[in-house]
Amino acid sequence: MEDMVAIEITVPQSLLTSVEEQSAARDETVSRFFCRGAETLLRRHKERRMLEEYVQARTKMPDADEVTEAMRTLKEEPESQDS
């Protein structure tokens, strides 16, 4: 297990209230809830970058069906405003 580091963040009260409710329902700490959220967002960003690189590579050596499917996937996934 990695060494844990304490941080301080500022969030809107309404967000904290929702997080506290959800984390309690899942029987986890608020810290773990935020960690899971950050891990999920980082994984999604990585997967999107990989898909974008794939589309770029396949565009250079296209297989039309694969490029069309990958481009459709990119259009269906809204890009996060946190990028």
C-alpha positions in Angstrom: 0.0 0.0 0.0 1.3 3.4 -0.9 2.2 6.0 1.8 -0.8 8.2 2.5 -0.5 12.0 2.5 -3.0 14.3 4.1 -4.2 17.2 2.0 -6.7 20.1 2.4 -9.3 20.9 -0.2 -12.1 23.3 -0.5 -15.4 22.1 -1.9 -18.9 23.5 -1.9 -21.0 22.5 1.1 -23.6 20.8 -1.1 -20.9 18.6 -2.7 -19.5 17.6 0.7 -23.0 16.8 1.9 -23.6 14.5 -1.1 -20.2 12.9 -0.7 -20.8 12.3 3.0 -24.1 10.6 2.3 -22.8 8.4 -0.5 -19.6 7.5 1.4 -21.7 6.5 4.4 -24.0 4.4 2.3 -20.9 2.6 0.9 -19.4 2.2 4.3 -16.2 4.1 3.3 -14.5 7.2 4.4 -14.9 10.6 2.6 -11.2 10.4 1.8 -11.6 7.0 0.1 -14.6 8.3 -1.8 -12.6 11.3 -3.2 -9.6 8.9 -4.0 -11.9 6.6 -5.9 -13.3 9.6 -7.8 -9.8 10.9 -8.7 -8.7 7.4 -9.7 -11.7 7.0 -12.0 -11.2 10.4 -13.6 -7.5 9.7 -14.2 -8.3 6.3 -15.7 -10.9 7.9 -18.1 -8.5 10.5 -19.2 -5.9 7.9 -19.9 -8.3 5.7 -21.8 -9.5 8.7 -23.9 -5.9 9.7 -24.7 -5.2 6.1 -25.8 -8.3 6.0 -28.0 -7.4 9.4 -29.5 -3.9 8.0 -30.3 -5.4 4.9 -31.8 -7.7 6.9 -34.0 -4.8 9.0 -35.2 -2.7 5.9 -35.9 -5.5 4.1 -37.7 -6.2 7.3 -39.7 -2.7 7.0 -41.1 -3.3 3.3 -42.0 -7.1 3.2 -42.0 -9.4 0.3 -41.6 -12.6 2.3 -42.3 -14.8 0.3 -40.0 -12.4 0.5 -37.0 -11.8 4.3 -37.5 -15.6 5.0 -37.8 -16.3 3.0 -34.6 -13.5 4.7 -32.6 -14.6 8.1 -33.8 -18.2 7.3 -32.8 -17.0 6.3 -29.3 -15.1 9.6 -28.9 -18.1 11.6 -30.0 -20.4 9.7 -27.5 -18.0 10.4 -24.6 -18.3 14.0 -23.5 -14.9 15.5 -22.9 -14.5 16.4 -19.2 -14.3 20.1 -18.4 -11.4 19.2 -16.1 -9.1 18.3 -18.9 
